[in-house]
Amino acid sequence: MEKVGCYIHIPFCQKKCYYCDFCAYMNVENRIDSYIKNLIKEIRLYQDRLSVDIDSIYIGGGTPSYIDPRYIKEIVNEVSKFKISEIKEFTIECNPNSISKEKLAIYKDIGINRISLGVQSFDDVVLKKIGRNHTADIVLKDIDMIRDAGFDNLSFDLMLNLPKQDYKSVKNDLEMVKKISPEHISWYSLILEEGSRFYALDKKGRLDLMEDDDEVDIFEEIIEELDSLGLKRYEISNFAKKGHESYHNKKYWEGKGYIAFGMSGSGYLTNYRYTNTRNFIHYGQKINEGKLPIDEISYIDKEDKEKEYIIFKLREVSGINLGDFKKLFGHDFLHTYKKEIDQFIGDDFFIIDENFKFSQKGMNLSNEFYRLII
């Protein structure tokens, strides 16, 4: 039986951040109860159709910690009716200012063993500029609360190239990482996603961001500093202490199966990739008609699977194992993609041994290579 990951989407937030284009809504508390009821119905629809063994769970959003924890408990109780041999990792996303001792105790009781905290910055000026509703002091108090609740696997998100963020601000973030000593960090560069407030401001020339070269230089220093703290880079934007790499997220990067529930959830099962509707009304209508709330579905043929495999594996520092590639796809990677590789071969883009992987310089410019492959 295939071992798959399970993603559950909670689309509610107290406040939507200015960079966010995710399926997340604020001021719709009246929809929470009906949404959870429909989410549980969706899970039951899959129980009637699928035979899988779930070994990781990730509850994301939105802000899952924003809603009453009894809802999280109800969802987990329903998911537990699938075959579950052993949960390797069970993560819930939380935002500062949305957790409590009561919530954390319930999370712990239902088996959650990893907290992913949306910090983004420890600079209060930056936090205000990006629309966050917390301060650095609140983050530190919440982290103490998480540790006191017995969670020994803490990940948090930080961002680079934010408005009002400078080198001094980033250095302060690094000092806070050193003080807190999390097991995992995701450190993303700001992407201006269409549909976000920042995207609109940038189109009007009203968003003051770093120069590209400055961003690259600062990120290289971040990598070095995190490495000295035992947080090793294992994916383009992810760093972990040994043994704390995200088991669930690696399923995405390694082309393994995962099921998704909830609005906008995206899953990948038996060569089919699907995405659920982002619309509350359509979501409820389909489920109450006994239909899966899928908005898009596509078959991933061998050629598509190969392209995805290359792109996702090259996101990881370990890269593509050349022997594994040949076994999976029946041909030699270096020979098939010689033309594309040769365009960069003199630029120290790659490290080639039993694996093919980006150098640190290559990681920074990976999209240029991907464009040739696709």
Secondary structure, 3 states (H helix, E strand, C coil): CCEEEEEEEECECCCCCCCCCCCCECCCHHHHHHHHHHHHHHHHHHHCCCCCEEEEEEEEECCHHHCCHHHHHHHHHHHCCCECCCCCEEEEEECCCCCCHHHHHHHHHCCCCEEEEEEECCCHHHHHHCCCCCCHHHHHHHHHHHHHCCCCCEEEEEEECCCCCCHHHHHHHHHHHHHHCCCEEEEEECCCCCCCHHHHHHHCCCCCCCCHHHHHHHHHHHHHHHHHCCCEEEECCEEECCCCCCHHHHHHHCCCCEEEECCCCEEEECCEEEEECCCHHHHHHHHHCCCCCEEEEEECCHHHHHHHHHHHHHHECCCEEHHHHHHHHCCCHHHHCHHHHHCCHHHCCEEECCEEEECHHHHHCHHHHHHHHC
